[in-house]
Amino acid sequence: MKKIFKEFGDFIKRGNVLDLAVGMIVGTAFNAIVKSLVNDIIMPVIGVILKVNVSDAKAILVPALVETVNGVETIITPAVTINYGSFIQAIIDFLIISFSVFIAIKTIVSVRKRFDELKRKEEQVTEVKQEVKITKQEEILTEIRDILKSSKKEVD
């Protein structure tokens, strides 16, 4: 049991938990924004176009059983409905969130790809510089060798 608590402590200390917590908080806030966008802006516009309140759209499978006593209606059994308007709202929420995540990931991948290309180019420049240095060293050594050979011939 101590081993499990130790592993859990190590896991928390790594910092990944903090990143995960921040991601969850931002994701929850983003979800609230998207829900408000869909509920308060998109669905009313769709409702005006279709002349129906889409959020409340439902198909009644079994109507409610209502009893009227002295002019007061009392629901005995509530209606059984398929709330497809809520389902449509959930689909729109999902599409907006998934599109936003897609754009974010696409941007991150693009930036990472550019960074990798720059890094690769930098490595290539470094390799070329090293080759150039080696080439200059070889030239100098060759000149020294030639000078030594010519001076040896003069001595002979």
C-alpha atoms as a printed R data frame, in Angstrom:
    type eleno elety resid chain resno       x      y       z
1   ATOM     1    CA   MET     A     1   0.000  0.000   0.000
2   ATOM     2    CA   LYS     A     2   2.899  2.342   0.774
3   ATOM     3    CA   LYS     A     3   4.288  1.676  -2.694
4   ATOM     4    CA   ILE     A     4   1.056  2.870  -4.313
5   ATOM     5    CA   PHE     A     5   1.067  6.113  -2.285
6   ATOM     6    CA   LYS     A     6   4.730  6.666  -3.122
7   ATOM     7    CA   GLU     A     7   4.061  6.169  -6.841
8   ATOM     8    CA   PHE     A     8   1.086  8.527  -6.603
9   ATOM     9    CA   GLY     A     9   3.254 11.148  -4.881
10  ATOM    10    CA   ASP     A    10   5.911 10.799  -7.588
11  ATOM    11    CA   PHE     A    11   3.220 11.162 -10.241
12  ATOM    12    CA   ILE     A    12   1.920 14.384  -8.704
13  ATOM    13    CA   LYS     A    13   5.426 15.816  -8.306
14  ATOM    14    CA   ARG     A    14   6.230 15.342 -12.008
15  ATOM    15    CA   GLY     A    15   4.203 18.380 -13.007
16  ATOM    16    CA   ASN     A    16   1.995 16.554 -15.487
17  ATOM    17    CA   VAL     A    17  -0.886 16.724 -13.032
18  ATOM    18    CA   LEU     A    18  -0.647 20.507 -12.932
19  ATOM    19    CA   ASP     A    19  -0.698 20.670 -16.738
20  ATOM    20    CA   LEU     A    20  -3.674 18.328 -16.770
21  ATOM    21    CA   ALA     A    21  -5.520 20.429 -14.178
22  ATOM    22    CA   VAL     A    22  -4.915 23.635 -16.139
23  ATOM    23    CA   GLY     A    23  -6.095 21.907 -19.315
24  ATOM    24    CA   MET     A    24  -9.260 20.705 -17.586
25  ATOM    25    CA   ILE     A    25 -10.044 24.186 -16.249
26  ATOM    26    CA   VAL     A    26  -9.478 25.840 -19.625
27  ATOM    27    CA   GLY     A    27 -11.479 23.092 -21.348
28  ATOM    28    CA   THR     A    28 -14.387 23.527 -18.938
29  ATOM    29    CA   ALA     A    29 -14.385 27.292 -19.478
30  ATOM    30    CA   PHE     A    30 -14.212 26.789 -23.256
31  ATOM    31    CA   ASN     A    31 -17.112 24.341 -23.061
32  ATOM    32    CA   ALA     A    32 -19.184 26.944 -21.195
33  ATOM    33    CA   ILE     A    33 -18.418 29.527 -23.890
34  ATOM    34    CA   VAL     A    34 -19.397 27.140 -26.675
35  ATOM    35    CA   LYS     A    35 -22.615 26.136 -24.884
36  ATOM    36    CA   SER     A    36 -23.540 29.800 -24.510
37  ATOM    37    CA   LEU     A    37 -22.719 30.458 -28.165
38  ATOM    38    CA   VAL     A    38 -24.936 27.588 -29.285
39  ATOM    39    CA   ASN     A    39 -27.787 28.149 -26.798
40  ATOM    40    CA   ASP     A    40 -27.909 31.936 -26.901
41  ATOM    41    CA   ILE     A    41 -26.858 32.813 -30.453
42  ATOM    42    CA   ILE     A    42 -26.907 29.932 -32.937
43  ATOM    43    CA   MET     A    43 -30.074 28.108 -31.854
44  ATOM    44    CA   PRO     A    44 -32.256 31.271 -31.714
45  ATOM    45    CA   VAL     A    45 -31.107 32.188 -35.249
46  ATOM    46    CA   ILE     A    46 -31.939 28.664 -36.462
47  ATOM    47    CA   GLY     A    47 -35.278 28.958 -34.634
48  ATOM    48    CA   VAL     A    48 -36.104 32.212 -36.445
49  ATOM    49    CA   ILE     A    49 -35.201 30.667 -39.799
50  ATOM    50    CA   LEU     A    50 -37.213 27.480 -39.172
51  ATOM    51    CA   LYS     A    51 -39.931 29.338 -37.176
52  ATOM    52    CA   VAL     A    52 -39.582 26.733 -34.424
53  ATOM    53    CA   ASN     A    53 -37.788 26.728 -31.085
54  ATOM    54    CA   VAL     A    54 -35.305 23.995 -31.941
55  ATOM    55    CA   SER     A    55 -34.073 23.623 -28.356
56  ATOM    56    CA   ASP     A    56 -37.505 22.491 -27.202
57  ATOM    57    CA   ALA     A    57 -38.229 20.307 -30.237
58  ATOM    58    CA   LYS     A    58 -39.386 16.843 -29.250
59  ATOM    59    CA   ALA     A    59 -41.396 13.925 -30.464
60  ATOM    60    CA   ILE     A    60 -44.073 12.745 -28.071
61  ATOM    61    CA   LEU     A    61 -44.167  8.964 -27.892
62  ATOM    62    CA   VAL     A    62 -46.716  8.688 -25.093
63  ATOM    63    CA   PRO     A    63 -48.711 11.778 -24.125
64  ATOM    64    CA   ALA     A    64 -48.892 12.885 -20.526
65  ATOM    65    CA   LEU     A    65 -51.793 11.589 -18.490
66  ATOM    66    CA   VAL     A    66 -53.561 14.644 -17.077
67  ATOM    67    CA   GLU     A    67 -56.461 14.734 -14.641
68  ATOM    68    CA   THR     A    68 -58.619 17.801 -14.267
69  ATOM    69    CA   VAL     A    69 -60.293 18.335 -10.899
70  ATOM    70    CA   ASN     A    70 -62.290 21.536 -10.339
71  ATOM    71    CA   GLY     A    71 -60.536 23.225 -13.281
72  ATOM    72    CA   VAL     A    72 -57.048 22.382 -11.998
73  ATOM    73    CA   GLU     A    73 -54.988 20.117 -14.212
74  ATOM    74    CA   THR     A    74 -52.710 17.646 -12.477
75  ATOM    75    CA   ILE     A    75 -50.128 15.569 -14.341
76  ATOM    76    CA   ILE     A    76 -50.486 11.983 -13.231
77  ATOM    77    CA   THR     A    77 -47.933 10.498 -15.635
78  ATOM    78    CA   PRO     A    78 -45.480 12.719 -17.529
79  ATOM    79    CA   ALA     A    79 -45.182 12.394 -21.296
80  ATOM    80    CA   VAL     A    80 -42.575 10.120 -22.799
81  ATOM    81    CA   THR     A    81 -40.651 12.161 -25.381
82  ATOM    82    CA   ILE     A    82 -37.631 12.052 -27.631
83  ATOM    83    CA   ASN     A    83 -35.929 15.415 -27.165
84  ATOM    84    CA   TYR     A    84 -34.224 15.689 -30.538
85  ATOM    85    CA   GLY     A    85 -33.804 19.468 -30.161
86  ATOM    86    CA   SER     A    86 -31.412 18.926 -27.258
87  ATOM    87    CA   PHE     A    87 -29.633 16.309 -29.328
88  ATOM    88    CA   ILE     A    88 -29.213 18.760 -32.219
89  ATOM    89    CA   GLN     A    89 -27.798 21.307 -29.756
90  ATOM    90    CA   ALA     A    90 -25.320 18.721 -28.446
91  ATOM    91    CA   ILE     A    91 -24.228 17.918 -32.012
92  ATOM    92    CA   ILE     A    92 -23.624 21.607 -32.750
93  ATOM    93    CA   ASP     A    93 -21.663 21.926 -29.470
94  ATOM    94    CA   PHE     A    94 -19.567 18.927 -30.458
95  ATOM    95    CA   LEU     A    95 -18.902 20.235 -33.973
96  ATOM    96    CA   ILE     A    96 -17.766 23.628 -32.716
97  ATOM    97    CA   ILE     A    97 -15.521 22.155 -30.011
98  ATOM    98    CA   SER     A    98 -14.032 19.506 -32.298
99  ATOM    99    CA   PHE     A    99 -13.412 22.102 -35.040
100 ATOM   100    CA   SER     A   100 -11.697 24.384 -32.514
101 ATOM   101    CA   VAL     A   101  -9.512 21.529 -31.269
102 ATOM   102    CA   PHE     A   102  -8.715 20.603 -34.886
103 ATOM   103    CA   ILE     A   103  -7.605 24.177 -35.645
104 ATOM   104    CA   ALA     A   104  -5.525 24.324 -32.447
105 ATOM   105    CA   ILE     A   105  -3.784 21.011 -33.198
106 ATOM   106    CA   LYS     A   106  -3.247 21.988 -36.838
107 ATOM   107    CA   THR     A   107  -1.634 25.252 -35.695
108 ATOM   108    CA   ILE     A   108   0.577 23.487 -33.154
109 ATOM   109    CA   VAL     A   109   1.683 20.899 -35.735
110 ATOM   110    CA   SER     A   110   2.421 23.656 -38.255
111 ATOM   111    CA   VAL     A   111   4.497 25.623 -35.745
112 ATOM   112    CA   ARG     A   112   6.312 22.465 -34.658
113 ATOM   113    CA   LYS     A   113   7.033 21.568 -38.299
114 ATOM   114    CA   ARG     A   114   8.489 25.029 -38.942
115 ATOM   115    CA   PHE     A   115  10.564 24.765 -35.796
116 ATOM   116    CA   ASP     A   116  11.875 21.348 -36.880
117 ATOM   117    CA   GLU     A   117  12.717 22.709 -40.349
118 ATOM   118    CA   LEU     A   118  14.640 25.613 -38.836
119 ATOM   119    CA   LYS     A   119  16.455 23.228 -36.514
120 ATOM   120    CA   ARG     A   120  17.313 20.932 -39.434
121 ATOM   121    CA   LYS     A   121  18.610 23.872 -41.485
122 ATOM   122    CA   GLU     A   122  20.685 25.016 -38.530
123 ATOM   123    CA   GLU     A   123  22.175 21.515 -38.217
124 ATOM   124    CA   GLN     A   124  22.946 21.477 -41.951
125 ATOM   125    CA   VAL     A   125  24.685 24.863 -41.684
126 ATOM   126    CA   THR     A   126  26.709 23.562 -38.744
127 ATOM   127    CA   GLU     A   127  27.714 20.465 -40.758
128 ATOM   128    CA   VAL     A   128  28.731 22.601 -43.724
129 ATOM   129    CA   LYS     A   129  30.765 24.862 -41.446
130 ATOM   130    CA   GLN     A   130  32.529 21.808 -40.010
131 ATOM   131    CA   GLU     A   131  33.235 20.511 -43.542
132 ATOM   132    CA   VAL     A   132  34.573 23.912 -44.546
133 ATOM   133    CA   LYS     A   133  36.824 24.013 -41.484
134 ATOM   134    CA   ILE     A   134  38.150 20.555 -42.263
135 ATOM   135    CA   THR     A   135  38.737 21.570 -45.868
136 ATOM   136    CA   LYS     A   136  40.697 24.694 -44.844
137 ATOM   137    CA   GLN     A   137  42.759 22.653 -42.401
138 ATOM   138    CA   GLU     A   138  43.521 20.147 -45.113
139 ATOM   139    CA   GLU     A   139  44.555 22.949 -47.470
140 ATOM   140    CA   ILE     A   140  46.887 24.438 -44.881
141 ATOM   141    CA   LEU     A   141  48.380 21.039 -44.086
142 ATOM   142    CA   THR     A   142  48.852 20.369 -47.783
143 ATOM   143    CA   GLU     A   143  50.655 23.702 -48.196
144 ATOM   144    CA   ILE     A   144  52.879 22.929 -45.215
145 ATOM   145    CA   ARG     A   145  53.658 19.506 -46.673
146 ATOM   146    CA   ASP     A   146  54.501 21.026 -50.042
147 ATOM   147    CA   ILE     A   147  56.753 23.625 -48.407
148 ATOM   148    CA   LEU     A   148  58.522 20.906 -46.430
149 ATOM   149    CA   LYS     A   149  58.969 18.794 -49.572
150 ATOM   150    CA   SER     A   150  60.377 21.729 -51.527
151 ATOM   151    CA   SER     A   151  62.715 22.692 -48.683
152 ATOM   152    CA   LYS     A   152  63.902 19.068 -48.437
153 ATOM   153    CA   LYS     A   153  64.687 19.034 -52.167
154 ATOM   154    CA   GLU     A   154  66.662 22.267 -51.780
155 ATOM   155    CA   VAL     A   155  68.691 20.751 -48.942
156 ATOM   156    CA   ASP     A   156  69.534 17.665 -51.021
